[in-house]
Amino acid sequence: MCISTGEAAFSGTIVYCGRRHHRVHGLVHVLGYQNTAVNLADGPNAMLLHLPTRQLTPRHFLSAGRAGGILHRMVAAVEHVAATADGIAWMSAEPQPVQVFDHDVYTVLLADDPTAVPAALWQVPPHRRPDLDPDLLHFYADRFPDHTIAVCCFDNADAQRAKPLLLWYPPLDPDRLTVPALDSHTGKAPDLHATVPVDHWVLFSTDEAPSDWGAPVAYPGDMRHRLRAFLPTAVVGRHYGRGQTLPNGDFTISHRDLLTGDLDRIERLQPTRY
């Protein structure tokens, strides 16, 4: 349930998107992403995430610190009420310099123009520096022109120590919560006509829900206040797996449908061509 720059196997993926009114940053979306990665490429590898925002910098990335089990706690909160989806709806739906920085075990490259990434790869340490297929970068430039692309570079040793990726951003559409879920583990651009196997939890939250909405999340008592300010009190979620396959695409739900708690309204979103 992600796109990699080289051959890899990903399992046990958890993705989260929350809508939150932050006292400093205003209305933001918060993304969480975690999986078990096995690098099958000959050299370093990377995960690519397309994020629906034009405003993403290193300061938007949150450190999980000692709270590395945050997303697993969210899953535990909803696991007893979540059920495997019976069906899912389908819908179609000035370059900036590349920012390069270290976050947890990753070296991250952020780019509004994905085709600018190769020129910045020299800044990635050699043991994490992946080979990038130009066609994959052109795919992102063509299909996600309004998004920021995050290339999260890692090696096998890194992947086994990784904490969840957590970040916040001003969303392109505040009233639609979307998590990146396009699938291709070969280093090539994803096949948008493919049906792909799934093995992941999809979680959502909103701080506008009533007090009896969703499943309460129990956080560790020593969590830092700055991190807690971005996290939900309750979440809803659904597990996709057990041999299930879905059309290739992202997951999305409108804020209005999220407030009702009806997870049958989660849709599979495919990028449009520009």
C-alpha positions, 0 to 999 in steps of 0.5 A: 500500500505504497509506492517504492523506488525499488522492489520491496515488500510492505505489510501491516500498513496503518494509515491515519488522517485526522481533521483538527483545529490547532490553536496555533496553526488553525484547521489542519489535517494530520497524517500518520503512516507506518508499515513493516518494510523489507527492502528487496532491491539491490541497494537503498530504497525509498517510499513515495507519498503524495500529500494534498498540500502546497505548504510542507516543510521539515517543521511539519513533521512530528517526532513520535519520540517515546510514543512510537506505538501511537498508530497501533494504539488507534488500531487497538481502539477501533479493532473490536468494532471494525469489520472488513469492508464488504464493498467500496465506492469508486471515484475519479477524481512554480517549481520549488527547491527540493528540501532535504532533511533527516527525520527518524530513520529516513532522509526525506526529500520534499518537492512540489515538482517531483522531476526536480528530485534527482538533482538533489539526491547527492544530499542523501547519504550513499547508504540511503540513496535510491535509484529513481525511475524518471517515469515514476517521477513524471507520473507524480508530476503529471497526476498530482501537480497540486501536491507535495511529494515526500521521498522517504529514503531508507535502507534495510537496517533503517526500516526495522527501527522506523517509528510512524511518520507523523506530519501536519499540513494545511490541506488543499480541501479541508472537507475531504480527508485522503490518505495516500494508498497507491500501490507499486513495489517495483520502482515503476509508476503504478498501474492505475488499471490494476487490482491490488492486494491489501493488508492495512488499517485505514483510520480517520478522526475529526475534532468536530464529532460529538462526545460519543463518536468513535473509539477513544484512544489511550495514549501514554502518560509521558507523551509530549504536549506538542505531539498530543496537541495534534492527536485525536481523542477518538478515531474510527477505522476499518481493516482491509485484508484477509485476501481482499483486493481493491482497485489501485488508488487512495482512500478518501472520505468527506468530512460530512460522511466522517461525522456520521461514522458511516465507513461504507462512505470511504471511497477509493480515489484515483488521480486524474490526468492533467 
